[in-house]
Amino acid sequence: MIIVHHLGVSQSERIVWLFEELGTPYELKRYERDPATGLAPAEYKSLHPMGIAPVITDGALVLAESGAIIEYVIAKYGNGRLAVSADKPNFADYLFWLHFANGTMMPSQMTGFIESLLGVSSDHVVLQALKARVDLAFALIEKQLGETPYFAGSEFTAADIIMGFPLMTMRAFVPRDLGPFPNLRNYLKRIGERPAYQRAMAASDPGMTPVLG
Ligand SMILES: N[C@@H](CCC(=O)N[C@@H](CS)C(=O)NCC(=O)O)C(=O)O
């Protein structure tokens, strides 16, 4: 049985959601963050040399990193579901959003988050440019969701799952007014109605209200 090691209110919610969408059996193991530091507890840190969430174990395999876990699970247990194959016209869109989530969106949100955690602000041109990437990202997301109902086209895919964290839970840490983004608001309403998303969030972080609005 695959074990999804979920750290409270973290990117590992993606993997719980993935398993709920696929209907593949899994065991969920929850860990609370260290109340003093907000970081993963020692038990979580011992799972993988990086000590960050998500981590799954599948027999002897210990795998970290959201994108790697998502691709691994889909390839091994998905039977073609939630992915877009290379022969489809929207293959490149699927790849783009699958990688954009952690390659660009999360790092640019993290820049502002770290700045607020440290209580510093700077008009340094590089910092400002990094933070401006979030504005560009939201504009790009709004455009995409005005053209297609899901990130990779007409069907819900793993690109929607990996994009979910920066668009929803991450906004609890880095607030963002969604007023100017009606396509995104409409999309998040539909995501929030998905039974698999609701089951995943209820199991992952029962005390938390999903950040949909
Ligand atoms: N790119 C990594 C990021 C992992 C990451 O930063 N996880 C955070 C939670 S969202 C974490 O484990 N923080 C606790 C810690 O660093 O101890 C992934 O997607 O797997």
The ligand as an SDF file (V2000), in Angstrom:
LIG
                    3D

 20 19  0  0  0  0  0  0  0  0999 V2000
    9.2450   21.8830   -4.5230 N   0  0  0  0  0  0  0  0  0  0  0  0
    8.9270   21.1130   -3.3430 C   0  0  0  0  0  0  0  0  0  0  0  0
    8.6250   22.0520   -2.2140 C   0  0  0  0  0  0  0  0  0  0  0  0
    8.4160   21.3420   -0.9150 C   0  0  0  0  0  0  0  0  0  0  0  0
    8.2020   22.2840    0.2620 C   0  0  0  0  0  0  0  0  0  0  0  0
    8.7590   23.3920    0.3180 O   0  0  0  0  0  0  0  0  0  0  0  0
    7.3740   21.8450    1.2230 N   0  0  0  0  0  0  0  0  0  0  0  0
    7.0870   22.6150    2.4070 C   0  0  0  0  0  0  0  0  0  0  0  0
    5.5950   22.5750    2.7150 C   0  0  0  0  0  0  0  0  0  0  0  0
    4.5960   23.3950    1.5460 S   0  0  0  0  0  0  0  0  0  0  0  0
    7.7350   21.9870    3.6420 C   0  0  0  0  0  0  0  0  0  0  0  0
    7.9250   20.7940    3.6910 O   0  0  0  0  0  0  0  0  0  0  0  0
    7.9800   22.8110    4.6670 N   0  0  0  0  0  0  0  0  0  0  0  0
    8.3850   22.3200    5.9560 C   0  0  0  0  0  0  0  0  0  0  0  0
    9.8640   22.3450    6.1910 C   0  0  0  0  0  0  0  0  0  0  0  0
   10.6150   22.9070    5.3740 O   0  0  0  0  0  0  0  0  0  0  0  0
   10.2640   21.7980    7.1970 O   0  0  0  0  0  0  0  0  0  0  0  0
    7.7520   20.1700   -3.6710 C   0  0  0  0  0  0  0  0  0  0  0  0
    6.8270   20.5780   -4.3670 O   0  0  0  0  0  0  0  0  0  0  0  0
    7.7720   19.0150   -3.2560 O   0  0  0  0  0  0  0  0  0  0  0  0
  1  2  1  0
  2  3  1  0
  2 18  1  0
  3  4  1  0
  4  5  1  0
  5  6  2  0
  5  7  1  0
  7  8  1  0
  8  9  1  0
  8 11  1  0
  9 10  1  0
 11 12  2  0
 11 13  1  0
 13 14  1  0
 14 15  1  0
 15 16  2  0
 15 17  1  0
 18 19  2  0
 18 20  1  0
M  END
$$$$
